[in-house]
Amino acid sequence: MNDDPVKRPPWPESASRPVVTPISPSVVYSSPSLDALDAQYDGEVHGYAYSREGHPNAEVLAQKIDALEGTTGGFITGSGMAAVTAALLGLLNHGDHIIGGDQLYGRSMRLLTQDLPRFGITATLADPTDVNAMRAAIRPETRAILVEVVSNPTLRVADMEGIQALAREHDLTVIVDNTFTTPRAYQALLRGADIVVHSVTKLLAGHADVLLGYVAAKDAGLNQKMNDVAVTMGFTASPFDCWLGERGLMSFNLRFDKAQENAVLLADHLAGLEGVARVLYPMRPDHPDHNRAAHLLGGKGGNMVSFELSGGRAAANAMVLAAPDLAFAPTLGDINTTLSNPATSSHRALSPEARAALGMSDGFFRVSVGCEEIAPLMDVFTRAIKAATG
Ligand SMILES: Cc1ncc(COP(=O)(O)O)c(C=O)c1O
């Protein structure tokens, strides 16, 4: 009988296997010998040494997202931003230049325009729906282009085919942040990108209870470089977070399809309401990039809908107050519907003129449509918009 609580007994043997992935919280792994550890680090046998370098839960989750993206060798990071940063630091060197879409996620934009320049990497932002604007931004030292297929929050659709042809012409690496689109609508690597990144926090994990990221390159050497950056800088994720991510991912296809079905219905419903000045949804014929969306996304417009309320800031505030059960929260991809107002959250640092140039007034909302029953959800919007706009 082992009466020492500090001693670790051996893991119980079992002839059967658990049906759920076990959580492996161990930070370190003990090797039987120096030779065995050498063999592991030399890649002759598979194993783990220290969890910042890798652990079973990260590997299981990465392999599942690899399968969705149609690739191998991707890895998990502790957040979507850690994935974007690992990609850029693994790829770029001092003196390099990168072109970013001009409606990237705010922190990606900040990384490009404020943080990386301190390390000698410069960036130019350009409109990804216009390949000529991207072309005009190319310099002799340009190495890469970072784009989101569907932009936040105006849901413009990038000219992915034009950008990829341009990149091939100039030997540039294309990095796609596939968070909004997900591999259900767009398999970035199979469609021509060199690197794909995700905020797994969003639709892939899907329950607003874990921050995670994923990054994969087509090229194995580049994967290794990005992974080395992530391991050195501590961008990797905890076993428990990876386990939560895997659990969420199991229902990803179902959640995506249901949320998308709801989004189509909600977009049409909002468009018919008085007090709504315009609705943006890539699959609606009145969307400025409708044809490109239909071609690139194969009918999968996703779960994001944006709309503009008449009446500006006062009406926007009144609408949020009139819908207390709707989470007014700057995230997306949760199983429940969430609502954000870019002027007061993601784009608050921009001047009203700069926001207007991007097509966002104070009454502009982005809805991350969830998996609820659609009729009561429509009702919530109808009542709140009526209360706000009279
Ligand atoms: C498109 C996109 N990329 C990256 C991120 C960053 O992800 P995380 O919050 O997991 O760091 C976000 C977050 O909202 C996002 O919307």
The ligand as a MOL file (V3000), in Angstrom:
LIG
                    3D

  0  0  0     0  0            999 V3000
M  V30 BEGIN CTAB
M  V30 COUNTS 16 16 0 0 0
M  V30 BEGIN ATOM
M  V30 1 C -10.0050 37.1680 -37.8560 0
M  V30 2 C -9.3440 37.0620 -36.5190 0
M  V30 3 N -8.0670 36.6720 -36.4510 0
M  V30 4 C -7.4340 36.5600 -35.2610 0
M  V30 5 C -8.0700 36.8580 -34.0780 0
M  V30 6 C -7.3370 36.7280 -32.7850 0
M  V30 7 O -7.7510 35.5920 -32.1100 0
M  V30 8 P -7.6050 35.3880 -30.5400 0
M  V30 9 O -8.5880 36.2960 -29.8760 0
M  V30 10 O -7.8840 33.9320 -30.3660 0
M  V30 11 O -6.1920 35.7500 -30.1880 0
M  V30 12 C -9.4110 37.2740 -34.1030 0
M  V30 13 C -10.1150 37.6140 -32.8620 0
M  V30 14 O -11.2200 38.1080 -32.8660 0
M  V30 15 C -10.0570 37.3760 -35.3640 0
M  V30 16 O -11.3370 37.7800 -35.4580 0
M  V30 END ATOM
M  V30 BEGIN BOND
M  V30 1 1 1 2
M  V30 2 1 2 3
M  V30 3 2 2 15
M  V30 4 2 3 4
M  V30 5 1 4 5
M  V30 6 1 5 6
M  V30 7 2 5 12
M  V30 8 1 6 7
M  V30 9 1 7 8
M  V30 10 2 8 9
M  V30 11 1 8 10
M  V30 12 1 8 11
M  V30 13 1 12 13
M  V30 14 1 12 15
M  V30 15 2 13 14
M  V30 16 1 15 16
M  V30 END BOND
M  V30 END CTAB
M  END
